[in-house]
Amino acid sequence: MKQIPQSLRQIIARVQDTIPQQKIADMFSKCFLNTFETTLRPQSDRSVFVITGDIPAMWLRDSSAQVRPYLLAAEHDSYMADLLVGVSRKQVQCVLLDVYANAFNETASGQGYQSDVTPMQAGVWERKYEVDSLASVLELAYLIWQRTKRTDHLDQNFLQAAWQILNVWKLEQRHENSPYAFQRFDSPDSDTLPNAGRGSRVGFTGMTWSGFRPSDDACRYGYLIPSNMFASVTLGYLASMARAVWQNDVLATQAEQLALEIRAGIEQFGLVEHPNHGQIYAYEVDGLGQYHIMDDANVPSLLSAPYLGFCSAAEPIYQRTRAAILSSTNPYFFVGKAAQGIGSPHTPTDYIWHIALCMQGITSQDPDEQNMLLEMLATTNAGTGLMHEGFHKDNPNLYTRSWFAWANSLFAQFVMQQCQMF
């Protein structure tokens, strides 16, 4: 068993002293340490590979979310800062290996979905192109810089990866010019893209196209609004790093311009009129008049827009959107005997996700709602003291993924926010 750094022990002690509910405090300790104890794999080159939990691959999105609660410790603990910098370095290596891939192997082992019809490499576990994966790389690097003031991870490799991310997002504004295609045979429709792997037809919006959602399910329409929200925010982070660290006005200006184009696309094409809720954000659009009203438990989601930094939680359009997706308007909002919350088409019907409950709490402005959600999280973990992927709305003993580090880390972050530590 790994030795727990004093900086992490101090955070646990602060929570123990602050949270009145002992069961929440005990859950926090288990969830907070889960990523550190079970998923971090330091490499000989000082990078750090991060498995998701029960899958031995590293997702760019998940790995960023898994280590995010440790930013507080990294401010004053060089060991923890080194670990986070190592995760960022590994993410950059992954991007440089394949900018379109979402998940990677620890070595060039050829594990994963090597039979998919898309250019695969032995170091790639899965090549589902997801805008939020690349945004997560930019976000983690920026947060490390802001919290620790370190820039050693923002080296020439990171700069090369940043240019690749920017250029792919610009290219995917017009997906018809893209080389990317993806097909998986003998699988559910959610695991492959139609139209010979090119995805459904889209029109130009200024937003950037995504093949898949943060759930790794295929997008119905190519412009995924939450992921474009996230991209627009992290392009601002990239511009800040470009100017302050590399003195690169060309990169900064291009990042800022793309962020403006994406935001304009969201406002022009991503807002729809709902008969019961008024003007709200759609989940996906195609730029040709079609849209999909829903939200998915995975982050980025519409629910998470303030968490992403896209808007204030008090913003009227967000509040209307929030009301819609936390209601029967969202086909993946489930109400049961044990809980109510957002699930995902990625898991069975009537399965609520702990990630969504945590995000609902993090973005709530109502202390009563937050306390209700903490209690709901405490009573739906099947006595394990850890978060899961999805659980049945009537019976939390029925759940998916007993070892899902991202959910544990987001619960820890919710509790830290309640303690005014984040």
RODRENLUM-18357 format. One record per residue: residue in three letters; x, z, y of N, C-alpha, C, CB in turn. Coordinates in pm, whole numbers, plus 50000, padded with zeros to 5 digits. Glycine has a CB too. Layout:
! residues N
ALAXZYXZYXZYXZY ...
END
This chain:
! residues 422
MET500845000049880500005000050000500875000050125499055012350001 LYS500474992150223501254991250346501195004250425500754979750432 GLN502305007250492502325018650582501595014950711503785023150612 ILE500675023250753499855020350871500635024250996498495027850865 PRO500845015051089501565018351213500865029351293501715005851300 GLN501645037051364501095047851444500125042651549502215055651511 SER500385030751601499495025151704498085022851649500075011951757 LEU497975018751523496655016951462496005030451431496765008551334 ARG496815039951389496295053351363495735059551491497385062251303 GLN496395057151601495935062751728494595056851769496975060251838 ILE494415043851746493125037551778492025043451691493205022351758 ILE492305045251563491315051351474490965065451521491835051851328 ALA491965073051562491715086751609490855086751735493045093851637 ARG491085077151824490265076251946488815073351912490815065352039 VAL488615064351818487235061351776486595073651712487215049451678 GLN487335080251626486815092351560486385102851663487865098251466 ASP487135103751773486825113651876485665109351966488045116251961 THR485355096351966484365090952061483015088251998484885078252121 ILE483005082651878481755078851813481095091151751482005067951705 PRO479875094251787479225106251732478805104951587478035109551814 GLN478515092651541478065090651403479265089751309477185077951391 GLN479445099651224480615099951136480665087851044480615112751054 LYS479505083350997479505071850905480015059250975478095069450848 ILE479705057751104480215046351180481725047551198479515045251318 ALA482175059451229483615061651247484375058951117483885075951295 ASP483815063351006484475060950877484485046050842483755068750765 MET483385039250869483345024750846484355017650934481935019250873 PHE484465022251059485425015951149486825016351090485415022751285 SER487225027951039488575029250985488835019150874488805043350933 LYS487885017650781488045008250670488064993850719486935010150568 CYS487124990650807487024976750854488204972950944485714974750930 PHE488604982151030489704979551123491004976851050489874991451218 LEU491234984050941492494982550868492464971350765492844995350800 ASN491294965850736491164956450626492084944450641489744951850615 THR492084938250757492954926650778494414930350763492704920550916 PHE494814941450824496224945550818496654948650676496454957850907 GLU495814955750603496204960250469496134949350364495334971650427 THR495284939350382495004930250270495244915450296493614931950229 THR495404911050421495394896550443496624890950515494194892950521 LEU497464899450573498624894550648499814892550555498984904250762 ARG500404880650559501524877350472502694871950555501104867150365 PRO503594880850600504754876350678505614866650599505614888350722 GLN506114856450669506934846050608508394847550652506394831950645 SER509274840850583510704842150611511084836650748511514835150505 ASP510254827950806510564822050936509924829851052510104807550941 ARG509444841951024508824850951122507384846951158509654851251248 SER506874836851092505454833851106504674843051011505144818751076 VAL503354843651030502514852250947501314844150898502044864951025 PHE501214842650767500074835950705498964846150687500474829550567 VAL497704841950710496574851150705495504845350612495994853650848 ILE495284851750498494194847250412492874852750466494424851750264 THR491764846350428490464850750480489954863050408489454839550469 GLY490494865850293489994876350205489944870750065488584881450249 ASP488734868350014488604863849876488934849149855487214866349829 ILE489324842049960489814828249947491274828349993488934818050033 PRO492204823249912493634824649943494154814350042494434823649817 ALA493304809950135493714800150234493594806150374492844787250223 MET494234799750470494224804150610493384794550692495674805150667 TRP492294799650748491484792150842491974795350983489974795550825 LEU492104785251067492574787551203491624796851278492714774251279 ARG490324794251268489314802451336489324816751284487934796251319 ASP489224818151153489134831451093490364839851124488934830350943 SER491534833851113492754841551133492834847151275493984833051105 SER492404839451373492374844451511491424856351523491944833351609 ALA490224854851466489244865551474489674877951397487904860751422 GLN490354876051286490774887251204491754896551276491394882251075 VAL492664890751354493704899051417493344903251560495024891551418 ARG492224898351612491904901151752491804916051785490624894451787 PRO491254924651698491204938951732492584945451748490444946351627 TYR493634938851697494974944651705495664941751838495814939451592 LEU495024933951923495624931252054495854944052134494724921752134 LEU494944953652120495094966252192496364973452149493874975252169 ALA496634973852019497854980151969499094972452011497814981351816 ALA498984959152014500134950752046500634952552189499794936152024 GLU499784958052277500204960152416501394969552424499044965652498 HIS501474979252332502524989452340503334990852212501915002852376 ASP503024982752113503704983651983504334970151952502714988051870 SER505644969451958506324956651939506154951451797507804958051971 TYR506014960551700505784956051562504464948551550505784968051466 MET503404954051608502114947351603502144934451686500994956651654 ALA502854934751797502974922651879503694911751800503734925652010 ASP504724915651725505454905951643504534899651538506654912651573 LEU503654907751479502724902451380501794892051443501914913751317 LEU501244895251560500324885951625501054873251667499654892551747 VAL502254874651721503044862851756503304854551630504394867051823 GLY503544861251518503754854051392502544846351347504154863651284 VAL501354852051368500124844851335499994832351422498884853951353 SER500274833951551500214822351641501204811551598500504826751786 ARG502404815651560503394805851514502904798351391504734812851484 LYS502304805551298501804798951177500674789251212501324809451073 GLN499814793151303498734784151345499304771251404497814791051447 VAL500324772551484500954760751544501534751751436502054764851645 GLN502194757751337502714749751226501584742151157503444758751124 CYS500444748651142499294742251077498784730351161498164752451056 VAL498664732451290498184721651378499144709751372498044726651523 LEU500434712551374501414701751371501424694651235502814707151402 LEU501014701851129500904695450998499734685850995500764705950887 ASP498584690251047497394681651048496414687251151496734680850906 VAL496294680451264495454685251373493964684751338495714677251498 TYR493594677151236492184675951196491784685951088491914662051148 ALA492714693151031492394702250921491924715850973493624704050830 ASN491104722350893490574735550931491174746950851489084735750914 ALA491714744250731492214754850645493474750050573491134759250543 PHE494404759450549495744755850504496214764850390496724756550620 ASN497144759550311497784766950204499024774250255498164757650089 GLU499374785150186500554792650226501834784550203500624805950149 THR501844776650097502944767450069502324753650041503814772449946 ALA503184743850026502694730249995502324729649847503764719450029 SER501304737449809500944739349669499924729249618500394753049650 GLY499294722049711498264712649668496964719149626498774704449557 GLN496774731849661495504738549632494414733749727495664753849642 GLY493184736849692492074733249779491394720449736492544732049920 TYR490904713149835490034701649810490814688549821488864701449909 GLN491744686649730492624675149736491924662149700493794677249647 SER490744662849639490044650549600489114645349709489244653049475 ASP489014652249824488194647249934488704633749982488174657450050 VAL487784625350027488164612250076488484613350224487034601750052 THR489724617050251490314618550383491794620850359489644630550466 PRO492674617050449494114618850421494484633550403494944612850535 MET494824637450280495164651250249496674652750228494404655950125 GLN497174664850260498544668450233498564681250149499344670350365 ALA499674683750082499754695049990499624708450062501064694549913 GLY499944708850191499824721250267498454723750323500794721250378 VAL497544714150305496194715250359495224719250249495744701850424 TRP494454729750272493414734150178492134725850196493104749350199 GLU491774723450323490544716050351490714708950485489294725650353 ARG490124696850495490324688750616488974685750683491044675550580 LYS488204696050705486964694650780487294696750929485874704850730 TYR487064686451008487434687351149486414695651226487554673351211 GLU486884706451289486044715851363486694718851497485834728851282 VAL485994715751603486524718051738486944732551757485484714251843 ASP486154741851705486444755951730487734760551665485294764451680 SER488184753751559489454757451497490604756151596489724748851372 LEU490624744951666491694742551763491544751651885491694727951807 ALA490314754051927490084763252039490594777152005488594763752075 SER490444781251880490904794551838492404795951849490464797251695 VAL493134785151824494594785451838494984787751983495214772251786 LEU494334780652074494614782452217494234796552262493854772052300 GLU493094801452215492624814652259493574825652215491224817352205 LEU493964825752089494834836552041496164836652117495094835051891 ALA496754825052136498024824452208497874829752350498554810052212 TYR496794826052414496534830652551496334845752556495304823552610 LEU495554851252463495294865552463496554873652435494224868852360 ILE497414868652345498694875252320499504875752449499484867952210 TRP499584864452518500314863752645499744873452747500284849352701 GLN498434873652761497804882452860497994897152826496334879252871 ARG497884900652701497954914752660499384920052655497304916552526 THR500314911952607501674916852583502684911752685502124912952445 LYS502314901452761503194894652857504324886952786503804904752953 ARG504224885652655505234878052582504944863152590505294882552435 THR506024855452592505884840852594506724834052486506284835552731 ASP507334842052399508214835752300507444827252200509004846352226 HIS506134829752186505334821252098504924808252167504084828752049 LEU505044808052299504664796052375505884787152393504064799952515 ASP506454783052280507674775352278507374760352275508534779252157 GLN508384752452246508194737952246507264733452134509534730952232 ASN507264740552022506324737151916504884739451962506624745451789 PHE504674750452032503324753052082502934742452184503224767252143 LEU503854738952270503564728652370503194715452303504774726652464 GLN503924711852198503594699552124502204700452062504654696852014 ALA501894711952002500574713851943499484713452049500514727051868 ALA499754719252166498764719252275498444705052319499284727552395 TRP499474696752331499234682752366498394675752258500574675352386 GLN498674678752132497904672552024496434676752032498484676251887 ILE496194689452058494814694352069494104687252184494784709652090 LEU494754686952298494164680452415493854665752386495094681752536 ASN494814658952328494624644552305493554641752200495944638252261 VAL493454650152098492394648251998491024650652061492604657551877 TRP490914661052142489624663652207489234652352301489674676852284 LYS490214646552368489914635152456489514623052372491134631752545 LEU490234620552264489914609352177488504610852119490944608252063 GLU488154623152081486874625552017485704626052116486924638351939 GLN485984624052244484884621652337484204608352305485384621752483 ARG484954599452244484424586552198484794585252051484984574352283 HIS483994591451968484334592351826484454578651760483294600651754 GLU483834568551819483934555251759485374550151758483044545351835 ASN486244556051841487644551951845488534560651756488154552351987 SER487944570151687488714579951611489074574851472487934592951599 PRO490234579051420490584575551281489954584951180492094575651264 TYR489334595851227488884606251135487604602351061488664619151210 ALA487634604550931486444603250846486604613050731486244588550794 PHE485484617350676485544627450570484374625550475485524641650629 GLN484694624850345483654624350243484034633450127483444609950193 ARG483024640350075483194648249953482034644649861483224663849984 PHE482374639749744481344635349651480964646649555481824623149572 ASP479794645249492479284655249398479214668949466480154655949272 SER478664669049586478574681349665477264681249743479804682749762 PRO476864692749797475694692849885475934684050009475374707149928 ASP474864679450070474984671250190475734678450302473594667150240 SER475654691750303476324699550409477834699450396475834713850406 ASP478344694350283479794694150262480424680550287480104698550122 THR479644671050335480194657650357479554651650482479954648650234 LEU480164641050533479624634250650478984620950608480734631850755 PRO477834617550667477184604850635477904593150700475724605050680 ASN477334581250680477864569250745479324566950705477744570550899 ALA479554566950574480894564650519481914574650574481354550550549 GLY481464586950596482354597550643482544598250792483654595950580 ARG481824589950866482014589451011481054598951085481814575251061 GLY480024603751016479044612251081477914604051141479704620751189 SER476874611051184475724604151243476104597851377474544613951261 ARG475344587651418475654580151539475494588951662474754567751549 VAL476394587451757476354595151882476574585852000477424606451882 GLY476144590552118476424583652243477414591752324475134581252322 PHE477984585852425478964592952509478274603552594479734582952599 THR478844615552597478294626452677479324633252766477684636752587 GLY480604630752741481664638452805482114650152720481204643452938 MET481244654552626481654664852532482544658852424480414671552468 THR483154667552345484024663052237483324664952103485384670652239 TRP483474655352015482764654551887483344664151785482794640251833 SER482504669751702482954678251591482284673651463482654693251619 GLY483044672751356482474668851228481724680251162483554663851137 PHE482244692551181481704703951109481534715851201482604707550991 ARG480664724751160480374737251232481374748151192478914741951203 PRO481354759551262482214770751221481904776051081482084782051321 SER480744772751028480394776350891481054767250789478884775950873 ASP481714756750835482244745950752481154736850698483044751650637 ASP479924738250749478844728950717478894717050813477454736050726 ALA478474705550765478484693550848477524694850966478114681250765 CYS477924689651079477024689051196475924678751169477814685451326 ARG474704682151207473634672151201473854661751310472234678851216 TYR474154666451429474494657851543475904661451590473444659251659 GLY476624651851640478064653451658478534662451771478654640551678 TYR477654665551867478094673851979477544687951958477634667852116 LEU478424696551909478084710251877478274718652004478964715751758 ILE477174723252061477214729552193478084742152195475814733052237 PRO477934751852102478784763752109480274760552102478434773251999 SER480644751052019482064747552008482574740652134482304738651886 ASN481724732852199482114726852326482214737452435481124716052367 MET481344747452432481484758752524482854765252507480364769152500 PHE483214767952383484484774352352485664765652395484584777452201 ALA485574752652368486644743552407486834743552558486344729352358 SER485744743352634485864743052780486564755452833484494741652844 VAL486294767052771486944779452813488424779252778486264791552747 THR488754775252657490154775752615490994764952683490254774352465 LEU490374754252728491124744552810491564751052941490274731852839 GLY490744760052995491164767753111492354776653078490024776053163 TYR492334782652959493484790652916494734781952906493194797452781 LEU494564770152850495704761052836496264757352972495304748352760 ALA495404754653068495884751253202496684762753263494694747753293 SER496214774953243496944786553296498314787853232496134799453273 MET498384786153100499674786853031500584775453075499484786552879 ALA500024763653091500824752153130501514754353265499954739553136 ARG500784759953359501364761953492502324773753496500254764153595 ALA501934784853433502734797053446503944797253355501874809053417 VAL503824791453237504894792453139505784779953139504314794752999 TRP505174768153141505934755753129506084748353262505274746653029 GLN505424753053368505414746053497505064731353478506794747353566 ASN504044729153397503644715553359502304712353424503574713953204 ASP502354707053544501114703953616500324692553552501424700553760 VAL501024683453485500334672253421499414677253311501354662053364 LEU499944685853224499124691453117497994699953174500004699953023 ALA498314708053273497284716753333496154708653394497914725853440 THR496504698353467495494690153533494614682853432496154679953626 GLN495234677553327494444670653225493524680353150495374663553126 ALA494014692453125493184702353057491994706253145494004714953022 GLU492244708253272491164711853364490144700653378491734715353501 GLN490614688253381489704676953393488804675753270490484663953413 LEU489404677453152488614676653030487604688053025489524676952907 ALA488004699953067487074711353069485874708353158487794724053119 LEU486114702153273485024698453364484104688253299485584692953495 GLU484664678353231483854668053166482994674053055484754657053110 ILE483574683152978482824689552870481694698052927483754698152782 ARG481994705953029480944714353090479824705753150481554723353200 ALA480204694953213479174685953268478324680153157479824674653350 GLY478944676853044478194671652930477234681952872479144667052822 ILE477684694352866476814705052817475594706452907477574718452809 GLU475824706453038474714708353132473764696353134475254710853273 GLN474294684353113473444672453118472704669952987474264660253153 PHE473404672152875472824668352745472454680352658473794659652671 GLY473034691952686472844703452597471674712252632474054711652598 LEU471064710352748469904718352789468614710952755469964721552940 VAL467674718052694466394712152656465264721452701466334709752503 GLU464084715552717462904723252754462144727452628461994715152850 HIS461964740452613461214745552499459844750452548461984757052426 PRO458774747352478457434750752528457204765752544456384745152435 ASN457894774052467457684788452475458774795752551457594794152338 HIS459964790052556461114797252614461654790952741462214797952513 GLY461164779352778461694772652896462994765352866461894782553008 GLN463834763952966465084756552950466094765152875465644752253088 ILE466574759952761467524767152678468604757352630466814773852557 TYR469664762852573470694754452513470284750552371472044761752511 ALA470434737752340470304733252202471574737052126470054717952195 TYR471494736951995472674739751912473544727251897472244744851773 GLU472894715951873473594703151860472794692151927473844699651711 VAL473484682151979472834670252035473644658051993472704671152191 ASP473004646252008473744633951973474014625052094472974626151869 GLY473544629152213473744620852331472824608952337475144616152336 LEU471934607952240470994596752234469544601652240471214588652105 GLY469374614252274468044619852289467624629452180467074609152295 GLN468374630052071468014639351963468764652451979468314632951825 TYR468114663251940468754676451950468214685451840468504682852090 HIS468944696251818468614705651712468564719651774469654704851594 ILE467414726151766467274739751817467414749551701465904741651889 MET468464757551705468754767651604469964775551653469024761151462 ASP470374785251576471704791151592472174795351455471684803151691 ASP473484795251438474124798851313474884811851333475064787451263 ALA475004819851226475674832751238477144831551274475534840251109 ASN477774820651233479214819151256479524817351404479754807351176 VAL480694822251443481154821651581482214810851594481694835351628 PRO482104801951695481214802351810479764798651776481724793151917 SER478874805851838477444803951827476854804151967476784814751736 LEU475604800451980474954801852111474884816552150473534795652108 LEU474634825152051474574839552078475874844552138474264847151950 SER476984838652101478294843652141478784838052274479294840452036 ALA477994830252346478474823652468479154833152566477314816852537 PRO478614845152594479334854252685480644859452624478454866052721 TYR480644861952496481854866352425482944855852436481534869352277 LEU482564843352429483534832352442484074831052582482894819252401 GLY483384836752680483774835452820483124823952890485244834052829 PHE482094817852827481454806252887480504810052999480714798352782 CYS479834821452987478844825553086478684840653082477494818553061 SER477994845853180477654859953183476494862553087477304864453326 ALA476464874653029475344878352943474054879453021475634891552873 ALA474154880953152472954882053237472454868453284473254890753356 GLU473174857853255472804844553304471414840753250473864834053261 PRO470494836453334469114834053290468994824053174468304829053405 ILE469764813053178469664803253069470144809552938470494790653100 TYR471204817652947471654824452826470584834052776472964831952852 GLN469984841652865468974851252823467774844352757468504859452943 ARG467374832852811466274825352748466694819952612465824813852840 THR467924815052605468434810052477468514821352376469814803452495 ARG468984832752420469104844452332467734848352276469734856252409 ALA466734848652364465394852152319464884842152215464424852652439 ALA465214829452233464754819152139465424820652003465024805252195 ILE466744822552002467464822751874467294835951800468944820051897 LEU466844846451872466514859151806465004860051783467014871151891 SER464434848851744462994848151717462754837551611462194844951847 SER461494835851576461134825851475461394811651522459674827251438 THR461704809651650462114796351698463354791651625462364796751850 ASN464224801051590465434798051514465094798651365466594807951550 PRO465194787551294464844787651151465734796551066464894773651096 TYR466834801451123467754810151049467734824451100469164804651057 PHE466654828151169466424842051207465464848151105465854843251353 PHE465944858451036465184864150926464794878650957465984863450795 VAL463584882150921463074895750940462674901350806461864895951039 GLY463244913050771462934919050642462774933950648464004915750544 LYS462684940350534462504954750527463764962250568462094958850386 ALA464924956650541466184963550568466794960050703467174960350459 ALA466514948050752467164943550875466484931050927468674940750851 GLN466844927451050466474914551105467664909151182465214915651196 GLY467884896251167469024890351234469224875951192470284898351206 ILE470304870051241470574855851219471394853851092471314849951340 GLY471004844051016471734839950897472324826050917470834840250773 SER472384818350810473044805350816472564796450703474564807050811 PRO472464783450727472194774350615473334774050514471944760350667 HIS474464780250549475614780950460475364790550343476854785250537 THR474444799850363474114809850261472614808850229474494824350308 PRO472154815650125470734814250086469764818450196470464822349962 THR468564813050189467494817050280467264832150269466184809350247 ASP466974838450384466684852850393467934861450387465744856850283 TYR469114855350396470354863150401470824864150546471454856550311 ILE470924876450595471374879250732472884881850729470614891550792 TRP473564877650833475014879150838475434891250923475664866550893 HIS476404898750871476954909750950477654904651076477934917950866 ILE478274893051068478924887451187477904885651299479604873951154 ALA476714880651266475694878451368475194891551426474534870451310 LEU475024901751342474594914751393475644920751486474304924251276 CYS476914919551449477994924351536477994916851669479354922851466 MET477834903551662477864895651785476644898751872477914880651753 GLN475504901151810474334905051887474604918051963473104906751795 GLY475294927351899475634939751966476664937952075476134949551867 ILE477684930052050478754927952148478214921352274479864919252089 THR477224912552259476694905152375475444911652435476374890952336 SER475014922852379473824929652430474124937452558473244939052324 GLN473134938052645473224946352765472364958852753472804938252886 ASP471804961152636470864972052614471474982352519469524966652558 PRO471814994452567472395004652478471515007952358472665017252557 ASP470215007752375469325010552263469444999852155467875011652311 GLU469544987252197469724976352101471054977852029469634962652172 GLN472104981352103473414983052042473404994251938474454985852148 ASN472785005451971472705016551875471885012751753472105028851942 MET470815005351775469995000751663470814991851570468764993251714 LEU471634983051628472444973951548473544981451473473054963251638 LEU474164991351537475154999451466474545006251344475765009951561 GLU473345011651361472665018051249472335007751141471385025051297 MET471914995951182471594985451086472834981351007471004973251158 LEU473974980351075475224976951007475634987850909476334974651111 ALA475375000350947475755011650862474905012650737475665024450940 THR473695007450744472765008950631472634996350546471395012850681 THR473404986050578473284973450503474594969150438472784962450594 ASN475544978350423476834974450363476904977850214477974981250436 ALA475744981250154475654984050010476554995449968476004971549930 GLY476795004750060477595016450028479085013850018477135022149902 THR479535001950056480954998550044481785003050164481104983550025 GLY481125005150278481845008350400482514996350463482865018750372 LEU482264984550407482834972150458481714962150485483864966150358 MET481994952550572481044942050602481104931150496481314936050742 HIS480044923450487479984912150395479694899450474478914914550285 GLU479494888650403479104876150467477604877050496479444863550377 GLY476764874550397475324875750413474744885850316474654862350395 PHE473654892250355472964901450266471464898750275473284916350303 HIS470734901950169469314899050166468564908250262468754900450025 LYS467654902550337466954909950441466164921850388466014900650514 ASP465774921550261464994932450201465834941450111463844926750122 ASN466974936350067467804943949972469274941450000467464940049825 PRO469924950150078471324948050113472294948849995471734958150215 ASN471814953449880472674953449762472894939349707472074962249654 LEU472114929849755472334915749724473104909549840470964908249698 TYR474354906049817475164900949928476184890849878475874912350001 THR476744883349971477794873649941479104878350001477424859549994 ARG480194876149933481564878749977481824893550007481874870350099 SER482294900549909482624914649927483914916750006482754921449791 TRP484744906350014486024907350085486074895950187487264906649985 PHE485604898750307485464888750412486014895050540483954884050430 ALA487304893250564488014900850666487504898150807489484897750660 TRP487054885850834486554882650968485404891951006486104867950974 ALA484454893950915483314902650944483764916950970482314902250829 ASN484744921650893485254935150913485894936651052486274938650804 SER486664926751092487324927451222486334926951337488324916051236 LEU485274918951322484294918151430483514931251441483334906351408 PHE483224937751329482594950951334483504960651407482274956051192 ALA484794960451375485754969351443485744966751593487164967451387 GLN485684954251631485694950951773484424955851842485834935851793 PHE483284954851775482024959951830482124975051854480844956751734 VAL482664982351757482794996751772483775000151884483245003251640 MET484884992751892485854995251998485234992652135487094986351979 GLN484364982652143483684980152269482764991852304482874966952261 GLN482094997252204481235008852227482035020952277480485012552099 CYS483275021452238484175032252283484905028652412485195035452175 GLN484525017252470485125012252594486625010352582484825021752709 MET487025005352465488425002652438488714987652444488815008252303 PHE487664979452447487834964852449487014958552559487454958752314 
END
